[in-house]
Amino acid sequence: MTLWIFDTDHTTLFQQGNPQIVQRVSAVNPKDIAITLVTFEEQMYGRLNRIRRATSGDEVISAYASLRKTINYLTDFELLDFDRDAENYYREFLRQKIRVGTQDLRIGAIALSNSGVLLTRNRRDFERIPGLRFEDWSV
């Protein structure tokens, strides 16, 4: 069994119905697909920002509806924690001075600590993380 872990970009593409990702997801056991709490955080941050920027009643209603939809959607997945093992990987990446953004380093650390395969289009950054396995299901 392989644990497939969506990064934030692949999560968004799947939410939007990307046909390649939808097809790949339909071919695996749903219990083998997960997202990280970092991705959950990033998605929630975006929805909360939309609520804060809303200026009309209709925009506020729409923004809250989007928040509800996102919560319902994301909680269908197994959520992987940023736990002690992930923190250890993350600290080692920092020690090695791996030049990748903080959130991507955390996502990579969670993927490694769970022995999963990260699903991402961001090859440029994630290939810098030693030992990380990743694929792009969007092509």
N, C-alpha and C positions, 0 to 999 in steps of 0.2 A: 504494500500500500504506500502510495506517495501522498504526502500532504502538500496541496497546492495553496499557496498563500498569495492573495491579491494585494498588490501595492495600491496606492490611492488612485493612480491613473487607470489601472485596469478595473478597479472597482467602479469608477465613474463610467468608463466605456461599457461595462456590463450593465449598469443602471440605464444607460442610454440605448441598450439593445444592440450593441455591436455584433453583427452576425457571426463573425469568426469566433468571438469569445463565447457567445451563446451556444454555438455548435459544440465547441470544446467542452463547455460546462455540462452540456446534456449527455456527454459521453463518459462522464466520471460520476462516482458516487458523491452525492451532495455532502456527505459527512467528511469527505476528503478535501473540502474547500474551506478555507478560513481567511479572515482578515486580521490585521493587528489592531490593537487599541490605538496605535499611532494613526492609522488610517481612519478609525472611528473619530479620533480627536480632530483630524484635519477636516473631515466632512462636517462635523458639528460646528467647528469654527466658521466654516463658510456659511452654513445656514444661520448661525447666530449673527454673523455680520450682516447678512441680508435683512434680518429682522431689525437690527439697529439702524440700518440705512433707510428703511421704509418710511415714507413720508405721508402716504395716504392710507385710509382705512383698508382699501382693497389690497394695497401692497402689503400691509401688515398681515391681513388674513391669508394672502397667498404665501407669504414668507413662513408663517406658522404651519400652514398646510404642507409646505415643502419640508419643514423640520420634522413633522409627524411622519411623512412618507419616508424620509431618510432613516429615522429611528426604526420604523417597522422593517424596512429593507435590511438594514445592517444587522439587526438582531436575529435575522434568519441564518446568519453565518456563525460558525464558531469564532469567538473572539480570543485572540492570543495575547496574553499579558506581556508587559515589559517587566519581567521578573528578575530575580537575582542572576540567573544564568545569562539572560539577555544583557543585563547591566555589565556583567563580566566581559562579554564580547565587546560591548560598546566601549568600555574603558580601555580594552586592548587596542581597539581601532584608534582611539585618541592617542594612546601611547605611541602607536606606529605612525601617527600623523597622516592618516588616510584622509585625503581632501575630498570629502563628500559632505553634503549638508547634514545637519543634526538629525532631522526627521528620517532621512534616508538611511543614515547610520543606524538609527534605532530600529527601523523596519528590517534592515539586513541582520542586525543582532538577534531580533526575534526569530527571523527565518532560520538562522543558523542554530539557535538554541532549541528549536523545534524540529531540526533536521528536515526542513521543508524545502520546496522549490518555489522561489519567488516568481510571480507572474508580473512582468513589467515591460514597458517599452524603453525604459531608461537604462540601456546597456552601458552608456558612457560612464555613469556614476557607479552602478552596481557591480560592474566588472572590476572595480578597484578594491572591492571587499574580498579579502582572501577566503577561499573555500566556499563562497556563496554560490549556490546553484540557482540559475534563473532561466526563464523562457519568456517568449513574447507570444501570447495567444491571439494577438490582434491582427496577425498577418496570415 
